Amino acid sequence: MKGHVRWFTPLLILLLIVTGCSYTEQSPPDEMPEMIRVKMMIPDKVKVNEEVALQIKLTQGEKPVDDADHVQFQIWNEQNEPEAPSIEQGMMNADELEARGAVKAHSIGDGVYEVKHTFLEPGKYVVQAHVTSGAMHTMPRSKIVVE
């Protein structure tokens, strides 16, 4: 029994030291991180066959967000809205959105993400951004008239 105490006591002390040194203060579980805000920067009107920049600006608090996990744009004629996934399917991931025609946006700095798009037919279109950053996901929409 005495032999067990000899190796157990130093091991216990080492464990307490390692545990105490690795402590990092965490925010209380009821404290939520600040929400990500999305500002759509979409023109109201564009011309057919004219390339246009569709942009959003992401911020969290006062800081721009340049490292979002996924930013995609989904564009459709408002008369042909794509079918939403069923409750059983749940929220679509980035690959599933791209399979349904969503386009991956690229960061151009200062929290701005952009996609270049050319509308081939006149009409009223919906532009929906799909933004995932950490555990947050938001899907703002804007409308655009193509003449």
N, C-alpha and C positions, 0 to 999 in steps of 0.2 A: 504494500500500500504506500509505503514511504517513497518508492521509486516513481509511482504515478504522480505524486504531488510535486516532485522535482521538475518534471517536464510540463505538467499542467499549469503551474503558476506562471512561468515565463510566457507560455503560450497565451494565457488569459490576459496578461499585461500587454503583450504585443497586439492582441486583438482590440483591446480598449484604446490603445494609442492610434492604431490605424483607423478605427471607427471615428474617434474624436477628431482626427486631422482631416477626414474626408467629408465632414459636415458642411453643407452649403445651405444657406438660408433660402427657403422657398416661400413663394407668396401663398397666403391662405387659400384653401380650396374654393372658397366662395368669391374670391376676387378674380374677375374675368379680365383677360387682356383687352386692350382697346381695340374696337372694331376697325376693320379695314373699310375705307371709304373709296368708292369708285365714281369718278366724274367722267361721264360719256362726252367725248369730243367728236361729235358726228355732225356733218353739215346737214342743213334742213333739206336742201335741194341740190341735185347733181344732174349732169347730162348723160344720156346713153352713150356708151363706148368711151367714156372719159375715166381714166384711172383716178381714184380718190383714196386718200388716207383716212382710214377709220381708226380712231385712237381712244384710249381711256387713260386716265391718270389715277394711280393707286396711292393712297396715303394711309398711314396709321398714326393717329395723333397729328402732329405737324410734320412728320418725316415721310419722304417718298419711299415707296416700296419697290425696289428693283430686283428682288429675289423671290417673286411669287412662284409657287410650285407649277401652276398651269394657268395660262391666259389664252383663251380661244374666243373667236368670234363665229357666231352662227348667223347666217343671213338668209332670209326667205321673203318671197312675195307675200304680202299680208293675206292674200286669198288662198295661199297654200301652206298654212302653218303646219309644221311637222307634228306628228303624233307624240304626245308626251309618254314617257315610260310608265308602265303599270306600277302599282304599289308593290307588287311582288318583285319587280325588277329593281326597284329602288333608284337611287341617283346614278346617272351614267358616269363612268370614269372618262378620262381624257381620250383614250383610244376609241371608246364607243362613240363619243361625240365626233371625233374625226371621221369615223366610219359613216356617220350621218351627215357629213359635209362641213363640219366645223373646221375653221382654219386657225392654226397656231399663230399667236401674235408674238412679236419679238420686242424686247425692251430696247428703247432708244435713249434711255437715261432719264434721270430725275423723276422716276415713277411712271413714265409714259410708255405704254405698249401700243404697237401699231401693226395694222394689216393693210396692205394695198389691195384694192378691189375694183373691178370694172363691171358695171351693171350693163347687161346686154339688151334688156328690154325696159320700156317705160313702165311705171307703176308705182305703187306704194310698197315699201319694203320695211321689214323689221330687222334691226341689228341687235342681237343679244350677245353680251359678253358673258363668258363663264370664267370666273376667277376663283382659284383655289390658292390659299396661302396658309400653310400650317393647317389648323383644324377649321379654318373659316372658309366658307364658300358663298359666293354671291353671284347673282345672275341679272344684272340690270339690262333694260331694253330701251331702245330709242327707235324712232321712225324716221325714214328718209324718203323723199319723193324724187323719182327719176323721171326726167322729161326728155 
